[in-house]
Amino acid sequence: ERGSQVLGLGHHQPPQVLTNEDLSARVDTSDEWIRTRTGISTRHVAGDGDTVASMGAAAARMALAEAGTDPQRVSMVVLATMTDEDRSPNSAGRVAAELGLAGPAVLDVNTACSGFEYALGIADQAVRAGTADHVLVIGSEKMTAVTDWSDRSTCVLTGDGAGALLIGPSEPALLSSVVWGSVPHLLEAVRVEGTPSRFAQEGRSVYRWAITEAATHAEHVLKAAGMTAADLGVLAFHQANLRIVEPLARALGAENAVVITDVTESGNTSAASVPLGLSKAWHRGELPAGAPALLFGFGGGFTYAGLVAHL
Ligand code: ACO
């Protein structure tokens, strides 16, 4: 059965780092509060010249280089974001232009923090159907552009960056079919609203859902992949909060799996968080080659999606 496989991973973070001490000088908070409630110590902040497309292109370039694939073979770019600068052209098209690709299909996906898993699901379905071959799947966010720097309950959470996977055809499929859905009663729980856009959330209801309901959906992803938690080598959950990532990992009971905890260094980078954390750990040599990795995202909309990829 034709499916897809991961050929390369890449990431990019702007160099400027904002510490909890830096934030304590701006709003009434402390390193201790931020660390104990969220696990976050630092986050990267985009400069004026950085855009969703420029960060996404940098991550994509790294994934292409690792795969050793000729960029001209990319027939589709799917980019997940909720913080792009313009409504049109889309950021996937801007990435294609920056990389000098040969006219691939280009589309953006906005399902907030689950955007990358939606994008990967769409890309995988296109490869399965034979309508695309090599696909760049990118999560890129400039969260600091929509951050309200006077709101201590949200400004301590967000960070900027991008992650990318290059996928290509494979027989058998090394990426499981996506499981995706939404949660109607949380529709308005996470928002980027108004002009200028501002990130707002009901932190408590998101937290409650994440530690009580999310594990069940993650188990559905494993079932669809024909696996159990014991088979997993890597757990890559959306990096919203260490106090969500750790209980979710325990609830699944994947004892042998490496748990991605990049939220501590990068904050919440929304759609970028899973590929960013995964690529950083991969390039540091922390992930076993070929290991099945569960990718599971959740966030604004309120949306969730997941799949299992062999790295
Ligand atoms: N520093 C100091 N005090 C703070 C800060 C801060 N940065 N932020 C809030 N507080 C105060 C509040 O004002 C409140 O004080 P009060 O009791 O005097 O009113 C107190 O701390 C508790 O505030 P809560 O918002 O109830 O704090 P909570 O314990 O729920 O933690 C958090 C907030 C970390 C956001 C938590 O709700 C959470 O993890 N939610 C999950 C959602 C999440 O991570 N969302 C990210 C984006 S959405 C997504 O990625 C899916």
py3Dmol code that shows the C-alpha trace and the ligand (Angstrom):
import py3Dmol

protein = """\
ATOM      1  CA  GLU A   1       0.000   0.000   0.000  1.00  0.00           C
ATOM      2  CA  ARG A   2       1.414   3.362  -1.066  1.00  0.00           C
ATOM      3  CA  GLY A   3       1.906   5.901   1.698  1.00  0.00           C
ATOM      4  CA  SER A   4       4.566   8.296   2.806  1.00  0.00           C
ATOM      5  CA  GLN A   5       7.689   8.451   4.919  1.00  0.00           C
ATOM      6  CA  VAL A   6       9.732  11.142   6.621  1.00  0.00           C
ATOM      7  CA  LEU A   7      12.880  11.972   4.609  1.00  0.00           C
ATOM      8  CA  GLY A   8      14.280  14.924   6.560  1.00  0.00           C
ATOM      9  CA  LEU A   9      13.671  17.170   9.570  1.00  0.00           C
ATOM     10  CA  GLY A  10      14.535  20.848  10.015  1.00  0.00           C
ATOM     11  CA  HIS A  11      13.959  23.750  12.373  1.00  0.00           C
ATOM     12  CA  HIS A  12      14.689  27.422  12.836  1.00  0.00           C
ATOM     13  CA  GLN A  13      14.543  29.765  15.809  1.00  0.00           C
ATOM     14  CA  PRO A  14      15.413  33.465  15.706  1.00  0.00           C
ATOM     15  CA  PRO A  15      18.534  34.153  17.804  1.00  0.00           C
ATOM     16  CA  GLN A  16      17.044  36.606  20.326  1.00  0.00           C
ATOM     17  CA  VAL A  17      16.124  34.901  23.618  1.00  0.00           C
ATOM     18  CA  LEU A  18      13.729  36.322  26.220  1.00  0.00           C
ATOM     19  CA  THR A  19      14.181  34.963  29.752  1.00  0.00           C
ATOM     20  CA  ASN A  20      11.674  34.849  32.602  1.00  0.00           C
ATOM     21  CA  GLU A  21      13.735  37.586  34.295  1.00  0.00           C
ATOM     22  CA  ASP A  22      13.316  39.777  31.198  1.00  0.00           C
ATOM     23  CA  LEU A  23       9.526  39.291  31.437  1.00  0.00           C
ATOM     24  CA  SER A  24       9.526  40.011  35.176  1.00  0.00           C
ATOM     25  CA  ALA A  25      10.824  43.482  34.307  1.00  0.00           C
ATOM     26  CA  ARG A  26       7.806  44.084  32.026  1.00  0.00           C
ATOM     27  CA  VAL A  27       4.858  42.576  33.960  1.00  0.00           C
ATOM     28  CA  ASP A  28       4.127  41.497  37.535  1.00  0.00           C
ATOM     29  CA  THR A  29       5.439  37.923  37.373  1.00  0.00           C
ATOM     30  CA  SER A  30       8.442  35.889  38.460  1.00  0.00           C
ATOM     31  CA  ASP A  31      10.753  33.173  37.213  1.00  0.00           C
ATOM     32  CA  GLU A  32       9.395  30.947  39.986  1.00  0.00           C
ATOM     33  CA  TRP A  33       5.708  31.418  38.956  1.00  0.00           C
ATOM     34  CA  ILE A  34       6.432  30.813  35.275  1.00  0.00           C
ATOM     35  CA  ARG A  35       8.598  27.753  35.908  1.00  0.00           C
ATOM     36  CA  THR A  36       6.280  26.047  38.378  1.00  0.00           C
ATOM     37  CA  ARG A  37       3.059  26.743  36.403  1.00  0.00           C
ATOM     38  CA  THR A  38       4.395  26.141  32.876  1.00  0.00           C
ATOM     39  CA  GLY A  39       7.941  24.701  32.932  1.00  0.00           C
ATOM     40  CA  ILE A  40       9.059  27.485  30.559  1.00  0.00           C
ATOM     41  CA  SER A  41      12.461  29.157  31.165  1.00  0.00           C
ATOM     42  CA  THR A  42      13.133  30.898  27.844  1.00  0.00           C
ATOM     43  CA  ARG A  43      11.522  31.639  24.477  1.00  0.00           C
ATOM     44  CA  HIS A  44      12.921  32.915  21.172  1.00  0.00           C
ATOM     45  CA  VAL A  45      11.621  36.166  19.718  1.00  0.00           C
ATOM     46  CA  ALA A  46      11.518  37.060  16.016  1.00  0.00           C
ATOM     47  CA  GLY A  47      13.257  40.220  14.833  1.00  0.00           C
ATOM     48  CA  ASP A  48      11.632  42.782  12.513  1.00  0.00           C
ATOM     49  CA  GLY A  49      12.962  41.024   9.420  1.00  0.00           C
ATOM     50  CA  ASP A  50      11.694  37.587  10.450  1.00  0.00           C
ATOM     51  CA  THR A  51       8.382  36.434   9.002  1.00  0.00           C
ATOM     52  CA  VAL A  52       6.342  33.244   9.147  1.00  0.00           C
ATOM     53  CA  ALA A  53       7.624  32.514   5.618  1.00  0.00           C
ATOM     54  CA  SER A  54      11.302  33.336   6.281  1.00  0.00           C
ATOM     55  CA  MET A  55      11.419  31.157   9.412  1.00  0.00           C
ATOM     56  CA  GLY A  56       9.501  28.397   7.607  1.00  0.00           C
ATOM     57  CA  ALA A  57      11.879  28.557   4.638  1.00  0.00           C
ATOM     58  CA  ALA A  58      14.910  28.240   6.931  1.00  0.00           C
ATOM     59  CA  ALA A  59      13.437  25.134   8.574  1.00  0.00           C
ATOM     60  CA  ALA A  60      12.480  23.672   5.174  1.00  0.00           C
ATOM     61  CA  ARG A  61      15.993  24.259   3.801  1.00  0.00           C
ATOM     62  CA  MET A  62      17.426  22.231   6.693  1.00  0.00           C
ATOM     63  CA  ALA A  63      14.973  19.352   6.109  1.00  0.00           C
ATOM     64  CA  LEU A  64      15.811  19.288   2.380  1.00  0.00           C
ATOM     65  CA  ALA A  65      19.561  19.341   3.114  1.00  0.00           C
ATOM     66  CA  GLU A  66      19.259  16.455   5.583  1.00  0.00           C
ATOM     67  CA  ALA A  67      17.260  14.408   3.078  1.00  0.00           C
ATOM     68  CA  GLY A  68      19.659  15.255   0.249  1.00  0.00           C
ATOM     69  CA  THR A  69      16.614  15.784  -1.967  1.00  0.00           C
ATOM     70  CA  ASP A  70      16.732  18.123  -4.978  1.00  0.00           C
ATOM     71  CA  PRO A  71      14.358  21.007  -4.057  1.00  0.00           C
ATOM     72  CA  GLN A  72      13.007  20.903  -7.642  1.00  0.00           C
ATOM     73  CA  ARG A  73      11.337  17.580  -6.772  1.00  0.00           C
ATOM     74  CA  VAL A  74       9.030  19.196  -4.201  1.00  0.00           C
ATOM     75  CA  SER A  75       5.532  19.109  -5.685  1.00  0.00           C
ATOM     76  CA  MET A  76       3.602  20.510  -2.701  1.00  0.00           C
ATOM     77  CA  VAL A  77       4.165  22.806   0.287  1.00  0.00           C
ATOM     78  CA  VAL A  78       1.682  22.750   3.191  1.00  0.00           C
ATOM     79  CA  LEU A  79       2.318  25.341   5.886  1.00  0.00           C
ATOM     80  CA  ALA A  80       0.524  25.528   9.227  1.00  0.00           C
ATOM     81  CA  THR A  81       0.241  28.924  10.907  1.00  0.00           C
ATOM     82  CA  MET A  82      -2.200  31.296  12.570  1.00  0.00           C
ATOM     83  CA  THR A  83       0.146  34.308  12.618  1.00  0.00           C
ATOM     84  CA  ASP A  84       0.925  35.006   8.950  1.00  0.00           C
ATOM     85  CA  GLU A  85       1.344  38.654   8.007  1.00  0.00           C
ATOM     86  CA  ASP A  86      -1.071  38.785   5.039  1.00  0.00           C
ATOM     87  CA  ARG A  87      -4.192  36.945   3.981  1.00  0.00           C
ATOM     88  CA  SER A  88      -2.792  36.458   0.482  1.00  0.00           C
ATOM     89  CA  PRO A  89      -0.437  35.319  -0.931  1.00  0.00           C
ATOM     90  CA  ASN A  90      -0.202  32.473   1.531  1.00  0.00           C
ATOM     91  CA  SER A  91       3.006  31.725   3.425  1.00  0.00           C
ATOM     92  CA  ALA A  92       3.482  28.347   1.721  1.00  0.00           C
ATOM     93  CA  GLY A  93       3.728  30.228  -1.602  1.00  0.00           C
ATOM     94  CA  ARG A  94       6.228  32.647  -0.101  1.00  0.00           C
ATOM     95  CA  VAL A  95       8.348  29.730   1.160  1.00  0.00           C
ATOM     96  CA  ALA A  96       8.239  28.154  -2.331  1.00  0.00           C
ATOM     97  CA  ALA A  97       9.395  31.459  -3.850  1.00  0.00           C
ATOM     98  CA  GLU A  98      12.187  31.916  -1.290  1.00  0.00           C
ATOM     99  CA  LEU A  99      13.462  28.381  -1.936  1.00  0.00           C
ATOM    100  CA  GLY A 100      13.133  28.758  -5.719  1.00  0.00           C
ATOM    101  CA  LEU A 101      10.863  25.693  -6.031  1.00  0.00           C
ATOM    102  CA  ALA A 102       9.452  24.669  -9.397  1.00  0.00           C
ATOM    103  CA  GLY A 103       5.801  25.722  -9.019  1.00  0.00           C
ATOM    104  CA  PRO A 104       4.526  23.267  -6.387  1.00  0.00           C
ATOM    105  CA  ALA A 105       0.944  23.238  -5.031  1.00  0.00           C
ATOM    106  CA  VAL A 106       0.945  25.647  -2.059  1.00  0.00           C
ATOM    107  CA  LEU A 107      -1.537  25.951   0.808  1.00  0.00           C
ATOM    108  CA  ASP A 108      -1.724  27.217   4.371  1.00  0.00           C
ATOM    109  CA  VAL A 109      -3.622  25.480   7.157  1.00  0.00           C
ATOM    110  CA  ASN A 110      -5.020  27.330  10.159  1.00  0.00           C
ATOM    111  CA  THR A 111      -5.964  25.027  12.975  1.00  0.00           C
ATOM    112  CA  ALA A 112      -3.778  26.824  15.529  1.00  0.00           C
ATOM    113  CA  CYS A 113      -1.684  24.541  17.739  1.00  0.00           C
ATOM    114  CA  SER A 114      -2.790  21.338  15.966  1.00  0.00           C
ATOM    115  CA  GLY A 115      -1.967  22.897  12.577  1.00  0.00           C
ATOM    116  CA  PHE A 116       1.164  20.879  11.927  1.00  0.00           C
ATOM    117  CA  GLU A 117      -0.595  17.530  12.403  1.00  0.00           C
ATOM    118  CA  TYR A 118      -3.467  18.672  10.152  1.00  0.00           C
ATOM    119  CA  ALA A 119      -0.906  19.785   7.544  1.00  0.00           C
ATOM    120  CA  LEU A 120       0.938  16.468   7.760  1.00  0.00           C
ATOM    121  CA  GLY A 121      -2.365  14.595   7.443  1.00  0.00           C
ATOM    122  CA  ILE A 122      -3.301  16.560   4.304  1.00  0.00           C
ATOM    123  CA  ALA A 123       0.171  16.045   2.814  1.00  0.00           C
ATOM    124  CA  ASP A 124       0.110  12.318   3.558  1.00  0.00           C
ATOM    125  CA  GLN A 125      -3.352  11.945   1.981  1.00  0.00           C
ATOM    126  CA  ALA A 126      -2.061  13.704  -1.156  1.00  0.00           C
ATOM    127  CA  VAL A 127       0.901  11.316  -1.387  1.00  0.00           C
ATOM    128  CA  ARG A 128      -1.393   8.296  -0.813  1.00  0.00           C
ATOM    129  CA  ALA A 129      -3.710   9.498  -3.573  1.00  0.00           C
ATOM    130  CA  GLY A 130      -0.764  10.023  -5.912  1.00  0.00           C
ATOM    131  CA  THR A 131      -1.519  13.738  -6.370  1.00  0.00           C
ATOM    132  CA  ALA A 132       1.779  14.778  -4.749  1.00  0.00           C
ATOM    133  CA  ASP A 133       5.161  13.177  -4.420  1.00  0.00           C
ATOM    134  CA  HIS A 134       7.689  15.044  -2.276  1.00  0.00           C
ATOM    135  CA  VAL A 135       5.946  17.423   0.139  1.00  0.00           C
ATOM    136  CA  LEU A 136       7.356  20.034   2.515  1.00  0.00           C
ATOM    137  CA  VAL A 137       5.221  20.193   5.651  1.00  0.00           C
ATOM    138  CA  ILE A 138       5.972  23.233   7.774  1.00  0.00           C
ATOM    139  CA  GLY A 139       4.762  24.716  11.070  1.00  0.00           C
ATOM    140  CA  SER A 140       5.816  28.342  11.509  1.00  0.00           C
ATOM    141  CA  GLU A 141       4.587  30.954  13.970  1.00  0.00           C
ATOM    142  CA  LYS A 142       5.408  34.512  14.935  1.00  0.00           C
ATOM    143  CA  MET A 143       3.410  34.325  18.169  1.00  0.00           C
ATOM    144  CA  THR A 144       5.106  37.419  19.599  1.00  0.00           C
ATOM    145  CA  ALA A 145       3.378  39.498  16.885  1.00  0.00           C
ATOM    146  CA  VAL A 146      -0.011  38.662  18.451  1.00  0.00           C
ATOM    147  CA  THR A 147       1.148  38.659  22.077  1.00  0.00           C
ATOM    148  CA  ASP A 148      -0.344  41.246  24.430  1.00  0.00           C
ATOM    149  CA  TRP A 149       2.773  42.266  26.363  1.00  0.00           C
ATOM    150  CA  SER A 150       0.670  43.808  29.137  1.00  0.00           C
ATOM    151  CA  ASP A 151      -1.215  40.535  29.896  1.00  0.00           C
ATOM    152  CA  ARG A 152       0.880  38.468  32.307  1.00  0.00           C
ATOM    153  CA  SER A 153      -1.366  35.428  31.945  1.00  0.00           C
ATOM    154  CA  THR A 154      -0.465  34.983  28.249  1.00  0.00           C
ATOM    155  CA  CYS A 155       2.751  36.909  27.478  1.00  0.00           C
ATOM    156  CA  VAL A 156       4.840  34.466  29.510  1.00  0.00           C
ATOM    157  CA  LEU A 157       3.688  31.517  27.367  1.00  0.00           C
ATOM    158  CA  THR A 158       4.487  32.374  23.743  1.00  0.00           C
ATOM    159  CA  GLY A 159       7.546  32.068  21.502  1.00  0.00           C
ATOM    160  CA  ASP A 160       8.517  32.157  17.815  1.00  0.00           C
ATOM    161  CA  GLY A 161      10.027  29.576  15.477  1.00  0.00           C
ATOM    162  CA  ALA A 162       9.478  26.980  12.781  1.00  0.00           C
ATOM    163  CA  GLY A 163       9.858  23.266  12.140  1.00  0.00           C
ATOM    164  CA  ALA A 164       9.581  21.251   8.936  1.00  0.00           C
ATOM    165  CA  LEU A 165       9.411  17.684   7.675  1.00  0.00           C
ATOM    166  CA  LEU A 166      10.068  16.600   4.112  1.00  0.00           C
ATOM    167  CA  ILE A 167       7.954  13.574   3.250  1.00  0.00           C
ATOM    168  CA  GLY A 168       8.056  11.381   0.168  1.00  0.00           C
ATOM    169  CA  PRO A 169       6.357   8.234  -1.158  1.00  0.00           C
ATOM    170  CA  SER A 170       6.930   4.895   0.539  1.00  0.00           C
ATOM    171  CA  GLU A 171       5.705   1.325   0.208  1.00  0.00           C
ATOM    172  CA  PRO A 172       4.719   0.267   2.829  1.00  0.00           C
ATOM    173  CA  ALA A 173       3.435   3.466   4.443  1.00  0.00           C
ATOM    174  CA  LEU A 174       5.665   4.689   7.265  1.00  0.00           C
ATOM    175  CA  LEU A 175       3.230   7.373   8.341  1.00  0.00           C
ATOM    176  CA  SER A 176      -0.135   6.306   9.767  1.00  0.00           C
ATOM    177  CA  SER A 177      -3.392   7.844   8.547  1.00  0.00           C
ATOM    178  CA  VAL A 178      -4.264  10.995  10.443  1.00  0.00           C
ATOM    179  CA  VAL A 179      -6.940  11.036  13.163  1.00  0.00           C
ATOM    180  CA  TRP A 180      -8.436  14.532  13.475  1.00  0.00           C
ATOM    181  CA  GLY A 181     -11.400  16.298  15.007  1.00  0.00           C
ATOM    182  CA  SER A 182     -12.680  19.221  17.016  1.00  0.00           C
ATOM    183  CA  VAL A 183     -14.285  19.941  20.385  1.00  0.00           C
ATOM    184  CA  PRO A 184     -17.384  22.129  19.930  1.00  0.00           C
ATOM    185  CA  HIS A 185     -17.787  23.245  23.540  1.00  0.00           C
ATOM    186  CA  LEU A 186     -14.253  24.721  23.543  1.00  0.00           C
ATOM    187  CA  LEU A 187     -14.733  26.629  20.254  1.00  0.00           C
ATOM    188  CA  GLU A 188     -13.815  30.003  21.788  1.00  0.00           C
ATOM    189  CA  ALA A 189     -11.327  28.790  24.422  1.00  0.00           C
ATOM    190  CA  VAL A 190      -8.208  29.851  22.454  1.00  0.00           C
ATOM    191  CA  ARG A 191      -8.431  32.868  20.144  1.00  0.00           C
ATOM    192  CA  VAL A 192      -6.334  35.247  18.060  1.00  0.00           C
ATOM    193  CA  GLU A 193      -8.863  38.059  17.770  1.00  0.00           C
ATOM    194  CA  GLY A 194      -9.420  41.726  16.935  1.00  0.00           C
ATOM    195  CA  THR A 195      -7.344  44.342  15.113  1.00  0.00           C
ATOM    196  CA  PRO A 196      -4.501  44.322  15.795  1.00  0.00           C
ATOM    197  CA  SER A 197      -4.717  40.581  16.482  1.00  0.00           C
ATOM    198  CA  ARG A 198      -4.315  39.549  20.087  1.00  0.00           C
ATOM    199  CA  PHE A 199      -3.841  36.061  21.562  1.00  0.00           C
ATOM    200  CA  ALA A 200      -6.310  35.258  24.335  1.00  0.00           C
ATOM    201  CA  GLN A 201      -7.315  32.046  26.064  1.00  0.00           C
ATOM    202  CA  GLU A 202      -9.255  30.442  28.859  1.00  0.00           C
ATOM    203  CA  GLY A 203      -6.232  28.670  30.291  1.00  0.00           C
ATOM    204  CA  ARG A 204      -8.096  26.648  32.902  1.00  0.00           C
ATOM    205  CA  SER A 205     -10.572  24.997  30.471  1.00  0.00           C
ATOM    206  CA  VAL A 206      -7.799  24.139  28.018  1.00  0.00           C
ATOM    207  CA  TYR A 207      -5.725  22.667  30.825  1.00  0.00           C
ATOM    208  CA  ARG A 208      -8.650  20.576  32.093  1.00  0.00           C
ATOM    209  CA  TRP A 209      -9.403  19.178  28.620  1.00  0.00           C
ATOM    210  CA  ALA A 210      -5.744  18.421  27.984  1.00  0.00           C
ATOM    211  CA  ILE A 211      -5.272  16.361  31.105  1.00  0.00           C
ATOM    212  CA  THR A 212      -8.657  14.616  31.086  1.00  0.00           C
ATOM    213  CA  GLU A 213      -9.631  14.108  27.409  1.00  0.00           C
ATOM    214  CA  ALA A 214      -6.531  14.396  25.226  1.00  0.00           C
ATOM    215  CA  ALA A 215      -5.093  10.972  26.116  1.00  0.00           C
ATOM    216  CA  THR A 216      -8.241   9.240  24.790  1.00  0.00           C
ATOM    217  CA  HIS A 217      -7.826  10.934  21.385  1.00  0.00           C
ATOM    218  CA  ALA A 218      -4.108  10.069  21.372  1.00  0.00           C
ATOM    219  CA  GLU A 219      -5.099   6.427  21.991  1.00  0.00           C
ATOM    220  CA  HIS A 220      -7.380   6.591  18.928  1.00  0.00           C
ATOM    221  CA  VAL A 221      -4.347   7.678  16.894  1.00  0.00           C
ATOM    222  CA  LEU A 222      -2.421   4.624  18.115  1.00  0.00           C
ATOM    223  CA  LYS A 223      -5.364   2.336  17.354  1.00  0.00           C
ATOM    224  CA  ALA A 224      -5.600   3.686  13.797  1.00  0.00           C
ATOM    225  CA  ALA A 225      -1.862   3.034  13.415  1.00  0.00           C
ATOM    226  CA  GLY A 226      -2.321  -0.549  14.697  1.00  0.00           C
ATOM    227  CA  MET A 227      -0.003   0.099  17.641  1.00  0.00           C
ATOM    228  CA  THR A 228       0.055   0.253  21.390  1.00  0.00           C
ATOM    229  CA  ALA A 229       1.834   2.785  23.572  1.00  0.00           C
ATOM    230  CA  ALA A 230       4.554   0.218  24.324  1.00  0.00           C
ATOM    231  CA  ASP A 231       5.597   0.301  20.634  1.00  0.00           C
ATOM    232  CA  LEU A 232       6.390   4.020  20.708  1.00  0.00           C
ATOM    233  CA  GLY A 233       9.942   5.394  20.783  1.00  0.00           C
ATOM    234  CA  VAL A 234       9.057   9.092  20.859  1.00  0.00           C
ATOM    235  CA  LEU A 235       6.173  11.192  22.234  1.00  0.00           C
ATOM    236  CA  ALA A 236       5.844  14.585  20.555  1.00  0.00           C
ATOM    237  CA  PHE A 237       2.829  16.380  22.025  1.00  0.00           C
ATOM    238  CA  HIS A 238       1.981  20.007  21.343  1.00  0.00           C
ATOM    239  CA  GLN A 239       4.277  21.987  23.630  1.00  0.00           C
ATOM    240  CA  ALA A 240       1.678  24.082  25.478  1.00  0.00           C
ATOM    241  CA  ASN A 241       2.902  23.533  28.984  1.00  0.00           C
ATOM    242  CA  LEU A 242       5.183  21.030  30.733  1.00  0.00           C
ATOM    243  CA  ARG A 243       2.315  20.466  33.185  1.00  0.00           C
ATOM    244  CA  ILE A 244       0.305  19.113  30.258  1.00  0.00           C
ATOM    245  CA  VAL A 245       3.064  17.210  28.411  1.00  0.00           C
ATOM    246  CA  GLU A 246       4.171  15.186  31.448  1.00  0.00           C
ATOM    247  CA  PRO A 247       0.731  13.985  32.646  1.00  0.00           C
ATOM    248  CA  LEU A 248      -0.239  13.133  29.050  1.00  0.00           C
ATOM    249  CA  ALA A 249       2.891  11.005  28.683  1.00  0.00           C
ATOM    250  CA  ARG A 250       2.099   9.235  31.965  1.00  0.00           C
ATOM    251  CA  ALA A 251      -1.534   8.687  30.974  1.00  0.00           C
ATOM    252  CA  LEU A 252      -0.505   6.965  27.735  1.00  0.00           C
ATOM    253  CA  GLY A 253       1.997   4.788  29.583  1.00  0.00           C
ATOM    254  CA  ALA A 254       4.622   4.699  26.822  1.00  0.00           C
ATOM    255  CA  GLU A 255       7.405   3.792  29.192  1.00  0.00           C
ATOM    256  CA  ASN A 256      10.148   3.318  26.600  1.00  0.00           C
ATOM    257  CA  ALA A 257       9.500   6.550  24.746  1.00  0.00           C
ATOM    258  CA  VAL A 258      11.593   9.717  24.720  1.00  0.00           C
ATOM    259  CA  VAL A 259       9.271  12.590  25.670  1.00  0.00           C
ATOM    260  CA  ILE A 260       9.830  15.876  23.822  1.00  0.00           C
ATOM    261  CA  THR A 261       9.908  18.752  26.347  1.00  0.00           C
ATOM    262  CA  ASP A 262      11.154  21.650  24.208  1.00  0.00           C
ATOM    263  CA  VAL A 263       8.513  23.951  25.777  1.00  0.00           C
ATOM    264  CA  THR A 264      11.086  24.617  28.528  1.00  0.00           C
ATOM    265  CA  GLU A 265      13.443  26.286  26.012  1.00  0.00           C
ATOM    266  CA  SER A 266      11.025  27.585  23.377  1.00  0.00           C
ATOM    267  CA  GLY A 267       7.723  28.356  25.098  1.00  0.00           C
ATOM    268  CA  ASN A 268       4.483  27.684  23.226  1.00  0.00           C
ATOM    269  CA  THR A 269       5.140  28.107  19.499  1.00  0.00           C
ATOM    270  CA  SER A 270       1.668  26.885  18.452  1.00  0.00           C
ATOM    271  CA  ALA A 271       1.795  25.060  15.084  1.00  0.00           C
ATOM    272  CA  ALA A 272       5.610  25.056  15.123  1.00  0.00           C
ATOM    273  CA  SER A 273       5.965  23.310  18.467  1.00  0.00           C
ATOM    274  CA  VAL A 274       5.878  19.636  17.451  1.00  0.00           C
ATOM    275  CA  PRO A 275       8.222  19.740  14.401  1.00  0.00           C
ATOM    276  CA  LEU A 276      10.506  22.239  16.187  1.00  0.00           C
ATOM    277  CA  GLY A 277      10.908  20.090  19.296  1.00  0.00           C
ATOM    278  CA  LEU A 278      11.172  16.905  17.238  1.00  0.00           C
ATOM    279  CA  SER A 279      13.806  18.275  14.854  1.00  0.00           C
ATOM    280  CA  LYS A 280      15.928  19.767  17.645  1.00  0.00           C
ATOM    281  CA  ALA A 281      15.986  16.455  19.542  1.00  0.00           C
ATOM    282  CA  TRP A 282      16.615  14.500  16.310  1.00  0.00           C
ATOM    283  CA  HIS A 283      19.601  16.645  15.305  1.00  0.00           C
ATOM    284  CA  ARG A 284      21.019  16.420  18.842  1.00  0.00           C
ATOM    285  CA  GLY A 285      20.987  12.631  18.339  1.00  0.00           C
ATOM    286  CA  GLU A 286      18.499  11.981  21.143  1.00  0.00           C
ATOM    287  CA  LEU A 287      15.945  10.002  19.130  1.00  0.00           C
ATOM    288  CA  PRO A 288      16.360   6.386  18.038  1.00  0.00           C
ATOM    289  CA  ALA A 289      16.449   6.102  14.210  1.00  0.00           C
ATOM    290  CA  GLY A 290      13.355   4.418  12.797  1.00  0.00           C
ATOM    291  CA  ALA A 291      11.505   4.738  16.085  1.00  0.00           C
ATOM    292  CA  PRO A 292       7.739   5.236  15.837  1.00  0.00           C
ATOM    293  CA  ALA A 293       6.952   8.756  17.052  1.00  0.00           C
ATOM    294  CA  LEU A 294       3.474   9.853  18.122  1.00  0.00           C
ATOM    295  CA  LEU A 295       2.784  13.402  16.925  1.00  0.00           C
ATOM    296  CA  PHE A 296      -0.275  14.877  18.629  1.00  0.00           C
ATOM    297  CA  GLY A 297      -1.441  18.491  18.576  1.00  0.00           C
ATOM    298  CA  PHE A 298      -4.380  20.363  20.101  1.00  0.00           C
ATOM    299  CA  GLY A 299      -5.412  23.986  20.275  1.00  0.00           C
ATOM    300  CA  GLY A 300      -7.527  26.852  18.983  1.00  0.00           C
ATOM    301  CA  GLY A 301     -10.720  26.032  17.182  1.00  0.00           C
ATOM    302  CA  PHE A 302     -10.803  23.844  19.322  1.00  0.00           C
ATOM    303  CA  THR A 303      -8.974  21.250  17.262  1.00  0.00           C
ATOM    304  CA  TYR A 304      -6.846  18.162  17.671  1.00  0.00           C
ATOM    305  CA  ALA A 305      -4.997  15.798  15.310  1.00  0.00           C
ATOM    306  CA  GLY A 306      -2.377  13.110  15.487  1.00  0.00           C
ATOM    307  CA  LEU A 307      -0.458  10.453  13.583  1.00  0.00           C
ATOM    308  CA  VAL A 308       2.443   8.068  14.053  1.00  0.00           C
ATOM    309  CA  ALA A 309       5.609   8.603  11.980  1.00  0.00           C
ATOM    310  CA  HIS A 310       8.667   6.361  11.775  1.00  0.00           C
ATOM    311  CA  LEU A 311      11.637   8.733  12.020  1.00  0.00           C
TER     312      LEU A 311
END
"""
ligand_1 = """\
51
ACO
N 2.713 35.577 36.949
C 2.177 35.644 38.187
N 0.866 35.420 38.419
C 0.093 35.113 37.367
C 0.586 35.047 36.065
C 1.962 35.286 35.863
N 2.535 35.243 34.679
N -0.426 34.721 35.232
C -1.514 34.587 35.976
N -1.207 34.843 37.278
C -2.090 34.814 38.435
C -3.516 35.103 38.093
O -3.755 36.492 38.048
C -4.261 34.427 39.201
O -4.200 35.247 40.332
P -5.492 35.394 41.289
O -5.703 33.997 41.823
O -5.040 36.380 42.280
O -6.595 35.827 40.391
C -3.392 33.200 39.494
O -2.098 33.497 38.961
C -3.917 31.931 38.874
O -4.228 32.212 37.468
P -4.756 31.130 36.494
O -4.906 31.708 35.128
O -5.932 30.459 37.105
O -3.475 30.200 36.498
P -3.380 28.668 36.194
O -2.905 27.986 37.397
O -4.586 28.172 35.493
O -2.173 28.652 35.145
C -1.842 28.453 32.768
C -2.276 29.353 33.925
C -0.377 28.114 32.986
C -2.015 29.175 31.450
C -2.709 27.189 32.803
O -4.054 27.520 32.837
C -2.439 26.288 31.649
O -1.445 25.638 31.550
N -3.385 26.195 30.700
C -3.229 25.370 29.561
C -3.413 26.139 28.374
C -2.182 26.555 27.722
O -1.065 26.217 28.003
N -2.457 27.335 26.710
C -1.471 27.806 25.836
C -2.077 28.235 24.561
S -3.350 27.227 24.027
C -2.693 25.864 23.438
O -1.520 25.830 23.177
C -3.545 24.749 23.207
"""
view = py3Dmol.view(width=600, height=400)
view.addModel(protein, "pdb")
view.setStyle({"model": 0}, {"cartoon": {"style": "trace"}})
view.addModel(ligand_1, "xyz")
view.setStyle({"model": 1}, {"stick": {}})
view.zoomTo()
view.show()
